[in-house]
Amino acid sequence: MTAPGVSFTEMADPGPDAIEAGRRLFAGPCNFLKGVVALSGLPDTNRPEICFAGRSNVGKSSLINALTGRNGLARASNTPGRTQEINYFTLGERGYLVDLPGYGYARAPKDKVALWQELLKAYMAGRITLARAFVLVDARHGVKTVDHEIMKLLDRAAVSFQAVLTKADKPKAGERARVISALQDDLARHPAAYPEFIVTSSETGEGITHLRAAISGLL
């Protein structure tokens, strides 16, 4: 948990050893394992896992593809709400990468949306092998109310989460700086927030080596 008064900064260069460890992790076997629609379908808790959470259309699938260098591994779509399951990917034998359903707006029947939102919340609050949640925030919009709701859930569950700014190539420099400044203020409201955030772009590759290194260190 983050101590009161901690400042939030962009992740520093992890160094060549950590970068190489991250490269090796994602250069190895990374395969889709299963899609889960109920807690009973979750894999055994025999290895650590990290998860990606974020609003619908924040770019989770594109980020997974960029991390692994496999364009078709996670299905990316411009249609918000396409991911309706908890999707598990293996990172060799070291751990799982978990793609959670997008929260917030989704083009799906309301009863179905409610079901998978409850599944998402139950997973994040109760998964004992969850090493860290990465909460993805769209650089074009910054932290929204629904993001704070997920962050509060992680606060209550005492699950450490790290913010990842996605689509950082989209806003102009001045707007990007404003969003980053606001993100720092927003994270200070959440005791479970990790003090370093990561700025990424799946299109340009910005921040991908940093995120790989962070994940490798957790697993």
N, C-alpha and C positions, 0 to 999 in steps of 0.2 A: 504494500500500500504506500502511496505517496505521502510524505510528511507535509504538514501545512507549511506554506511559504516557499515550497520548491518551485523553481522557475522551469518553464518548459522551453526546450530548444530543439532545433532540427538536429537529427542524428549526425554526429561527427563521422569522419572517415574511419571505418572500422579497422583499417590497417591491412597489409597484404596477406597475413596469415588467415584472418577471419574472412576476407574476400575469397581466398582460395578454398577455404572450407565450405563456404556457401556455394561456390561454383561446382565443387565436387558433388555436393549433396544433390543439386538439381541437374547435374549432368548424368547422374545415375538413374536407375529405374524410377519413373514417376508414372503411375498408372491409376486409372479410374477403378475403384473397388466396388462401390455400390451407392445407390440412392436410397435414403431412409425416409420413410413417411410416418414412422411411429418410434417412440423411444425403445420399444422392444426389438427393433431392428438394428440398433447400434452395434458396432463391432465390440468384441471383448476389450476390456480395459487393460490390455497387455503391453501398451506402448504409449508414449506421450503424443499429444496432438495439439495443433494450433488451428484456430478457425479464423475465417474472414467473415465479418459482418458488415452490413451497410445498407443504405437505402436502395430501393429498386433502381437499377440502371446506373449504379455508382461505378461500375466497371470491375466487379469482382472476377468475372470469368476472363476478361481480357488480361487482368493482372496475373492470374494463375497461368495463363498461356505464355505471358512474357517471362515469368519466373522460370518456367520449365523449358522454354524454347520450343514448345509444341503447340502450334497454332490451333489444333483441333481438340486438345485435351479437354478443356472446359468449353461448353457451348456458350458463345457470346451472342447476344441479341440486342437490337435497339428497342425491343418491346419490353417495357418494364414489367417485372413480375414473372418472367419466364421460368426462373429457377424456383421450383415449388417443393423441392426435397432438400434434405441435408445430404450433400454429395461428398463422399469420402474418396480421397486420393492417397495412395501409398507413396511414401518417400523412402524407397528401398525397404529395409527392415528397421529403420530408425524411428519412424513415426508416421502420423497421418496429417495431411492437409485437408481441412474441412471447409467446404463452400456452403454457407448458410443461405436460406431463402432471403431475398431482399425484403426489407420491411418498409412500411409506408405505402405509397401508391402502387397498385398493381392491377393489371387488366385481367381480372379473374372474378368469378362469383364471390360475393362477400362471405358466404359461409366457408368456402374453401380458403380464402385469405385468412379468416379467423383461425381456422384449424392449423395452418402452417405457421402462423405467428405464435400460437401457443406452443407448438413444437419447438420453435426457435428459442423461446424464453425458457422452456423447461430444460432444453439442452444446455444453454449457457449458464443457468443457475445451478445445475446439478451434475455436470460431467466431471468426474474426479480426476481424469487424466488430461484435462484441458490445461496446458502449460501457459497459454496466453491467447487472448482474443485480439485480433487486429481489427480495429473499427475504421472502416474506410469512409472518407469524407471527400465529396466532390469539390475540387478546387474552384469550380465555377460558382458554387453556391455557399460553401462553408457549412458550419454545423447548424442543423435544423432541430426543431423541437423533437422530432422522432429520434434523432441521434442522441439527444440528451436522455431520452427515455431508456434507450438501450444502455447508455453509459451508467445511468442510475441503477439499472438492474445488475450490472456488473459490479458496481459499488457495493450493493447489498449482498451480493454473493461472494464478495471478496475475491473476485477474479481479476487479475491484472490485465489491463488492456492497453494497447499501444495504437495511437492514431496514425493512419496512413492517408496522406492527401493524394488523391488520384486525379488524373487528367490535368496535371500541372502545366502542360504545354498549352492549354486552352485559353486561360485569362491573360490579359496583357500584364506587363511587369508591375504596374502600379496597383492593379486590382489583386494580383497574386500576393503582393506584400500586405495588402489590407486583410485578405482572407487569412494569411498566416498569423498576423497579429491578433485577429479575432479568435483564431483557433487556440492560441496560447492562453488567452483570457478564458475561453470556454473550458479548456482542460483543467484549469486551476479550480474549477468547481467540483471536480470529481476525485475523490481520494484513491480510487483504484487505477487512475491514469498513470502510465509509465512516463517518466519525465522527458523522454526523447520521442519526437514524432518523425516520420519519414515522408519525404516529398517524392512522388513518383509520377512517371508517365509511361504507360504501356506502349505508346507510339514511338517516343524518342529513346526510351530505355533509361531515362533519368531515375535514379534511386533504386533500380532493380538489384544492383550488386549489394547495396546497403541492406535491402530487405532480405535477400538471400542469406547474408551474413547473420542478421538478427535471428532468422528462423533456425539456421544451423546451430547457433549458440544455445538456443532453447532445447533442441533435440539431442 
